[in-house]
Amino acid sequence: MESKLAVNLRAIGRILPQLACPHCGGHLALEGASLLCEAGHRFDVAKPGYLFLLDHGIHTKYDRQLFEARKRISDAGFFAPLTEKLAELCATYLDGRTEGLLVDAGTGEGSHLAEISRQLGGGYPVVGLDIAKEGIRQAARDYPGHAWITADLAACPLQDDSTALLLNILSPASYQEFDRILKSDGLLIKVFPEKDYLQEIRTAFALKESGGHAVVYERLLEEYTVIEEATLHYQKALSAERFRDLLLMTPLGWHLEAAQVDQFLQTDLPQVTVGYRVVVARRKA
Ligand SMILES: C[S@@+](CC[C@H](N)C(=O)[O-])C[C@H]1O[C@@H](n2cnc3c(N)ncnc32)[C@H](O)[C@@H]1O
């Protein structure tokens, strides 16, 4: 059987013309399991087949344990209505397009992008970017066949006008950079949480009410024109193990004491509210 590295190298090979060297912006070519730019900058494709194209060190809370928990939550169907909605929107807006990438900026451990690609039939070239190396390593391991890249979404290692559709799911945005990589008729699909997202966790641990994400939305409207938007709301029941995972992966759980969490998990667990705003937008002329 072909190795994950070989499968992932082929996926990277398919998007080579759209890749840009993180140091000089030049085009990259594959040489064995390395990429080499015109100016001689070299990047090895790491096992199990991802690119590390970050040109600065970072400190992040998004570590191995968090992404493993996020994947278990994803496998439990927690995000399924969201990924289904996103796949439907991608199918609509990619219809008839023969050029340009589908990019997920802030892809985490890649489960949304892999599922969206699967629901699209797998034929579209997709790129998952995240600043956290551990998420990208897991994505390359768990979902081979796509281009997985450790990179800063504020300095995407992609050429200008390379992207037809840009996903930005529960992650920070960099509109200046998004404008650079998006084609002139390219679209952004941004997802952010609604005010009541995971409200049961706030109630159970007496945490501050969410201010909502009005600021995120207003910022988006400054830069982009909304074409379509939808609100998704659903309730999800989780086992105690998956609830522990949820508390591990959400910033709401990061400051809780272990004893507090253990005690809570022995109670009659509430269903959690999941609420997202999904916005399809075009950059302003
Ligand atoms: C809440 S997680 C969402 C991950 C994924 N989109 C999901 O919905 O499962 C936010 C993600 O944004 C990533 N992130 C934060 N700043 C970033 C940056 N400057 N460039 C790329 N990724 C970034 C984090 O590493 C993390 O994986």
The ligand as a Gaussian input file, in Angstrom:
#p B3LYP/6-31G(d) Opt

LIG

0 1
 C      -10.927000      27.305000      17.507000
 S       -9.680000      26.600000      16.504000
 C      -10.634000      26.174000      15.052000
 C       -9.985000      25.090000      14.255000
 C      -10.854000      24.548000      13.108000
 N      -11.152000      25.574000      12.135000
 C      -12.115000      23.951000      13.675000
 O      -13.172000      24.591000      13.557000
 O      -12.070000      22.829000      14.206000
 C       -8.735000      28.009000      15.952000
 C       -7.573000      27.621000      15.085000
 O       -6.984000      28.816000      14.560000
 C       -5.584000      28.569000      14.489000
 N       -4.876000      29.867000      14.353000
 C       -4.828000      30.875000      15.257000
 N       -4.067000      31.885000      14.757000
 C       -3.639000      31.495000      13.528000
 C       -2.817000      32.087000      12.532000
 N       -2.278000      33.308000      12.692000
 N       -2.572000      31.393000      11.400000
 C       -3.096000      30.160000      11.218000
 N       -3.876000      29.537000      12.135000
 C       -4.162000      30.193000      13.272000
 C       -5.288000      27.820000      15.770000
 O       -4.037000      27.175000      15.755000
 C       -6.480000      26.878000      15.833000
 O       -6.208000      25.655000      15.201000

